[in-house]
Amino acid sequence: MGTHLKTAAIDHATARRMEWEDRLLLSVSLIIPLIGLLLFFLYPVFLIAKRSFIQRDGNFGLSNYTEVFGMSHIPTVITNSLVMSSATTLLCVTLGFAIAYAMQRTTIRGQYLIRIALILPLLAPSLVQALGLIFLLGRNGVVSQYTGWNIQIYGFWGLLISNSMYALPQAVMIIQASLRHSDSRYYDAALMMGASRWRQFIDITLPNAKFGLLSAAFVVFTVTITDFGNAAVIGGNYRVLATEIYSQVVGQMNFNMGAVIGIMLLLPTLVAVYIEKVSSQRQFGGSSESAIPVTREFVPLRDIPLAAVVHSVGLIIFMIVLTVVYASFMRLWPYRMEFTLANYNITLSGGYTPLWTSFIVSFQAAIIGVVALFALVMAQRRLPRRFAKAIYLLAILPVGVPGLVLGLSYVLSFNAPGSMLGMLYGTGLLIALCNFYHFHSQGFLTMVAGIRAVPPALEETVSCMGGGVMNSLRDAILPFMMTTLVAVFFFLFMRSMVTLSAVIFLISPTLSVGAVSVLRLDQAGFTTQAAAFSTCIMVSVLIALGLMKLILFRLSRSRASVAVVS
């Protein structure tokens, strides 16, 4: 009797200890990521908003805003930004729909080549598209050199093409996802009622894809209005908000004016993100899991012209990006087209040190991001619904803050000598944190999707067998989440390697990253060396992409082997 009571007391004490440990783990998993969001996102954004109202005399007021709007060139800059973003959006949505439709609904050949072409702009900083256009069509471009044509590629048209190349892959992915959720039964019913293919396209395809089109439109608009790289390289006299904020902060050291223009850049982005979020919810909220995919078929009158357009776009992307790679091996573009490796002997702008810094910073951003995001989704799913929803909204909020604005807010927040936060300023760790919180929302949404795939029955089984959160984590969650963790790690690593706008304000004479070095080399007139540095970045990201594919492939094979054995 006494032995049984003693055993029961031990079991009860063990259960209480495990419950306390579980609560401690979940509390830490929630509190630390929230502190990170508070210190490295909410506080800097609040500070830049506050700074925009601080007047020259130190008091609060609207004089900064009146001064900005009183500048004679600001209305033109705002108009240029809106016109450029709208034109890029229209072009990307039109071409994006054509490419997505061709890849999702037709049997045209060479679709893998289109996929490769769409990957290329994602492997390099945004300014690489502008650099390739200059090599081809600039004043000293190969076309001008050999034909004598005087092509005015600098300004609106060059910026439109380079921005469209940069944003097009994202538009294609979103629109293709919306087409993927269509149900073939609607088309079968329309065919039985005698509807022509054109009527099916107008009455079924476009209405089903409208929220995908709207979502893609606002993503492209946001990407374009906040991009700095292309505008800095090929924009010429066509000034936009992104280059204006850089001019105010770096050129004139006017942080108050920079803060005002940052808020101006933030407002249309927040509106675009809100509309995109509503569009995404409506688009996928009405889709059915039992939908039957639409059968691909070859329709000559439709697919031959469509293939010509799609492959032409892919060819243009290939030409522009590969021209940068080719130019990096030429002695003097386009005058001495002799193969050489001299361009890779980079000694300016710190040589290859910024590239190694990019590796370290990107690795730090990926590690911090995976740990913080996994901990946050682990804790969030165990909270009451209203608290979980609040955490969700906070976690996706960073997507609405442009990289330029976030980077500037870090300067205003952490350039404070003597404070604890000031110790981070001028370090690679601060750049890593800026990169992570710049892409926080995308990583969080991917992590949420991954943890929802974990079978609840498996966690319940672990719990019924007396296991706590640690046991559930080890035996149920991590095995199913491993592919998601790998995907988020490499996503954060690759985006950190190529991002420019978020870190342009955080570099210093002794600390720089690869994307900024490309910009510096180009601005200094060393365009072929800029091409060589860009090629190194693209190869690095391509290796990371291949490594991710290999790891995911092995994980999928390992899971399949376990399933067969079971």
Summary of the structure (lengths in Angstrom):
residues: 566
radius of gyration: 26.1
end to end distance: 42.4
largest distance: 103.0
contacts: 1898
relative contact order: 0.12
helix: 77%
strand: 2%
